[in-house]
Amino acid sequence: MAIEGNRPPEDAAPILASRDEAWEARYQRIGSIVLFAVLLVLPAAVYPVFLMKALCFALFACAFNLLIGYGGLLSFGHAMFLGMAGYLSAYGAKAWGLTPELAIACGTAAATLLGVVAGMIAIRRQGIYFAMITLALAQMVYFFCVQAPFTGGEDGIQAVPRGNLFGVLPLSNPLAMYYTVLAIFAGGFFLIHRIVHSPFGQVLKAIRDNEPRAISLGYRTERYKLAAFVMSAALAGLAGATKAIVFQLASLTDVHWGMSGEVVLMTLVGGLGTVFGPVAGAFVLVAMESYLAQLGAWVTIVQGIIFVVCVLAFRRGIVGELEAWLRRRKG
Amino acid sequence: MSISVPALMGQLLIGLINGSFYALLSLGLAVIFGLLNIINFAHGAQYMLGAFVAWFLLDKAGLDYWWALLIVPVVLAAFGAVIERLMLKHLYKLDHLYGLLLTFGLALILEGVFTNQFGSAGLPYSMPDKLTGGYNLGFMFLPTYRAWVIVASLVICVATWFVIERTKLGSYLRAATENPSLVQAFGVNVPRMITLTYGFGAGLAGLAGVFAAPIYQVSPQMGSSLIIVVFAVVVIGGMGSIMGSILTGFGLGIIEGLTKYFYPEASSTVIFVIMAIVLVVRPQGLFGQR
């Protein structure tokens, strides 16, 4: 009995539709200026630790979105990159006494390497299988982290020193730490922008929309998908490595499958495949979680409900709906 | 290395038990995937729900294990059918990933609700009287309950295979898997069939939960860790055939048991390693078709 069917039916609606390029470019420019202007002054009004957490998750979600939004690949195991990079960055800063920028680079490099290995295995299947494979690989990494001696098991790596950036600027100052995180986020955000709008990004979108046609045009689609996977892993790692320095902690929570689900949810709430969606989704969910934190398992229930509601009735997400509204107004 | 036969046999037995659960759950996943093209992430939660319903029946209603074996699959099937009618039905025209996301959300809700009510600690479920004790086979001790679980799961797996591959009902199912609109044109009520199939899959997961209740503790997290391993099992087997799912499930359980004996450090990861190897050598899975 043949019940293999990882190809969607002919009438399956694609996750994304094509757009008007010039309008798009202007909208992104204005949006970015507004976003970063707000982020620059926000510490005056909002608790910096909350903002740093939200920014780390925003970068994580943007990295995840690079893969699903432009490569059409839903990874259900991105926590492995976030968590592994966090461990390496925390270990580097604490045990080897690395300065924060080197510790973060070290964590990012580890995630990149992991991305190459996991990517070579995972891109051999697509769609639903790809999601299951990434989930399983991440679970393997989780078990590795539970057992490996350097991760500290259930305790994690605690009291990681923030150190001095480039050996001079002390990051124990919350504002110095905040602007460092903001700079890292901005770097990652614009790198993703460049990737998406490069010829490479165009090929990636072509593969997402119609892989057989891309193959027939002579593109080695496997290589493009692997490259996208590795870039996404590296950026997720950058987010995780930074997060470990900010919170001075690397723990099993960040490699757990729940974290992989959370980044999917952030991107879904904000808008899959939109530029600003993952950022909006990360801020909304981090805010919700800090309000509900004392209610324990309610966080999980609310997350589940948001998943169900988003899939059934709100598939474009916050930014997706906003974009659709702007486009209607433009006529 | 000297091999201790009783210890090896003990691990093999545990492997076979785990294999029974892998087989039962991956079978349900494969049947649901065949017709609905949805990977049922809530499968683990439905398994957990089955164990909890069995616990409720015993603790609150005084209905024992044998009643649970009858009632739980029906309750879970009804629950599954309602979910299919209310939610999944609206997703068939969309990208298949949305089904995965929706059922993931359902799993989070179920797990969260039960964690809220019962905490993370497990609840004990006493073994049915008739199945306590065991047999001394000379080289090892075989507890009756474990033997029962293995035999019962085998019977259910083979019965499912028989119904799908050898009966008229099963031929409708297979036909609808290949081409739903054509089967509908022949006057078969395909939407109803889809509802029943999802209900059947959920019922199977619930039944596995009842089997698990006396062995493992009944806890809200019992499903989520298992379902990820079952996903790996499904990737290895390839969801290409019903018999393939059954064989892969039992086979991997045995391999896991052997690993626990020979190299315990790798026992939690061995299935994932096998998955990685299979993907490199034969991406479509052992029993999958391209």
Interface residues (C-beta under 8 A of the other chain):
Chain A: M1 A2 I3 E4 G5 N6 P8 P9 D11 A12 A13 P14 I15 L74 F76 M120 I121 A122 R124 R125 G127 I128 Y129 A131 M132 I133 L135 A136 L137 Q139 M140 F143 F144 Q147 W257 G261 V264 L268 G296 A297 W298 V299 T300 I301 Q303 G304 I305 I306 F307 V308 C310 V311 L312 R315
Chain B: A30 F33 G34 L35 N37 I39 M87 H90 L91 K93 L94 D95 H96 L97 Y98 L100 L101 L102 F104 G105 L106 A107 L108 I109 L110 E111 G112 V113 T115 N116 I164 E165 R174 T177 E178 S224 I228 V229 F231 A232 V234 V235 G238 M239 G240 S241 I242 E265 S268 T269 F272 V273 M275 A276 L279 V280 P283 Q284 G288 Q289 R290
